[in-house]
């Protein structure tokens, strides 16, 4: 029953998209208001159908309707209800259906929120989104159909992938990532609309910036939550390994950040048109490439669900999208090349350009590293991985360049300025850099990269705080109290504060990554009940108990480890090894004791029959600050979405004030 | 060069290799670890079972052989154990099943077999010589050797149910 209902809804959505896409393009070309109205109606219908199809699947999951193929695949009467709800995105078919839901919600968002202020472009934008919708609804209807009918229906299912049932982060990571990934369709559609229209006006740029910021913020969270999950669940003590699936989420993030910055320059100086459009388009293509890589089975990763039939379809879509982008860019190349000559490179716009170059270089590095094994296999028949050293060697210098730019970029004035002013702007934060360098040395940092991080972070921190609070200080000089001055500055230019808050979060995360990867200590040892202890980073670890728990789908071997420091008992940690019937290697669940300064991370390497365990303990400083920094980044990006509220001014200069405040941020 | 032509040229230069490489990559299964033994004669061995009776691989020519490496500490092997017991009952003389103990103690193996029953012949591999010859890197690992003594396939995932076993044998024309 639900099977037919779901298939019906998806097929209807496919028809709606297939009609809506050409309607949007024709309405755009003819500038027809009726056509636009129809396209908007179809966009909303698509959204509604996707919501209903997802509700149908949730209904089937919750009622354990095993006649629905996807439910038989990931459902189980033994699974707790909250896991059953989120198992919508625990496997391939369901996650593509969920993709449809997110795309539907974004489509409705554009159709409703951009009803005004994007008129010249909206029909093309919706047409493009619905064209992407054709592909995804086709996937859901055909190659990745989750609603297939099983007759006779099995009595029970295996439950979702055990790895995904282990931690609460798995409940939030996929939706965040999807909101980021799928959301990149909107700026892409707007870029296509601009090229088709042949102009990049203000009613294009302002919506573009907002619709670029929203998925970028979600993607930032999604990438971080993925790393956090891998740290808390996978048990190797790290949070980033340059795994293809991590790279897949990181690639569009890099170009999205570059695009956000590029759009600022376009808004402020009218330059970097081609950069902005191309970066936005590449970001979208990278989301498709990333999904293809991780979902098709081309590369092996946590996310590839075996050889799946969607690979060729995804590749075809990627090919068509790439060709369409190239042809469109070639057709409209004149739209993008009417940039005024650059005044000077030693100015903020120069820093932005360098920022774009570094981000693109970073993206290409990661892309080459990710695709190299596939290319090597295509040419030589064997997979050769470039491995972590390649990524680290390439990404560390680029990251330092970016940290340097967070410092000097905002310090530089816009446009041409005389040498003395430049020197003043750049030398003013130097004492902060030297102070941070000294502090790093005092805290025990001796290695070159650590000291460099300290100095650059100090410089960047000074510039960020200084510039972020500059309007507040100006107001305070005029006699306002600090709170009032900050409040007014914030209301006038929330984007300025948001931008610098984001930079502040980046600096926090950067320093935390540098510290956590430089000052890790670890130890391994064999512990048995009542004898032997392991000392790591000031902690003494002894074995309290070893237990075996038989659960329906797995056998859990758990060790209770007593943690003490300086003779004082701090409690117990219980890392475990989980043996699943369907998996050859046991999956370890680490136990982590987190504090503001450092984490104690325990993993079991083995549990022997005689009650001895092999234990690995890792003490890593500052890990918590990586996540905190990302939360700050996300909050800052959120502030950038707020509209500035101008002071009470005459209506004539109101628009000018609005533009000024926006440009300032 | 006109900008339009330039964009097309650069675009084609970036697009075509990516698509071609990905299309080729799509034809390989990254989960599959190919064994260099496939299509070659199976490394010969003579191993004693738990009672000390020696089994020679050459003596089994004329019947396909399923060679499984397992251990008691391997949780998926427990599921496979039932699979092989069912498989042996169904297939009878049409397939010989050999289990080679991988890094385990015979006392534990004996207790395991007493509790759960036996299938085929359980062979002791002193010094893991046979496991090394076959390139085993973990358990379970299962090889299929045809009647002429040629290795036809190797899998590194567990045959959790008899259906998995029969499906796998079916791929090689060995099912019921």
Boltz contact constraints between the chains, C-beta under 6 A:
constraints:
  - contact:
      token1: [A, 298]
      token2: [B, 25]
      max_distance: 6.0
  - contact:
      token1: [A, 298]
      token2: [B, 26]
      max_distance: 6.0
  - contact:
      token1: [A, 299]
      token2: [B, 30]
      max_distance: 6.0
  - contact:
      token1: [A, 300]
      token2: [B, 30]
      max_distance: 6.0
  - contact:
      token1: [A, 307]
      token2: [B, 29]
      max_distance: 6.0
  - contact:
      token1: [A, 311]
      token2: [B, 26]
      max_distance: 6.0
  - contact:
      token1: [A, 315]
      token2: [B, 22]
      max_distance: 6.0
  - contact:
      token1: [A, 319]
      token2: [B, 19]
      max_distance: 6.0
  - contact:
      token1: [A, 322]
      token2: [B, 15]
      max_distance: 6.0
  - contact:
      token1: [A, 326]
      token2: [B, 11]
      max_distance: 6.0
  - contact:
      token1: [A, 329]
      token2: [B, 7]
      max_distance: 6.0
  - contact:
      token1: [A, 330]
      token2: [B, 4]
      max_distance: 6.0
  - contact:
      token1: [A, 330]
      token2: [B, 7]
      max_distance: 6.0
  - contact:
      token1: [A, 330]
      token2: [B, 8]
      max_distance: 6.0
  - contact:
      token1: [A, 333]
      token2: [B, 3]
      max_distance: 6.0
  - contact:
      token1: [A, 333]
      token2: [B, 4]
      max_distance: 6.0
  - contact:
      token1: [A, 333]
      token2: [B, 7]
      max_distance: 6.0
  - contact:
      token1: [A, 374]
      token2: [B, 21]
      max_distance: 6.0
  - contact:
      token1: [A, 374]
      token2: [B, 25]
      max_distance: 6.0
  - contact:
      token1: [A, 375]
      token2: [B, 21]
      max_distance: 6.0
  - contact:
      token1: [A, 378]
      token2: [B, 21]
      max_distance: 6.0
  - contact:
      token1: [A, 378]
      token2: [B, 24]
      max_distance: 6.0
  - contact:
      token1: [A, 555]
      token2: [B, 75]
      max_distance: 6.0
  - contact:
      token1: [A, 579]
      token2: [B, 75]
      max_distance: 6.0
  - contact:
      token1: [A, 581]
      token2: [B, 79]
      max_distance: 6.0
  - contact:
      token1: [A, 582]
      token2: [B, 160]
      max_distance: 6.0
  - contact:
      token1: [A, 584]
      token2: [B, 76]
      max_distance: 6.0
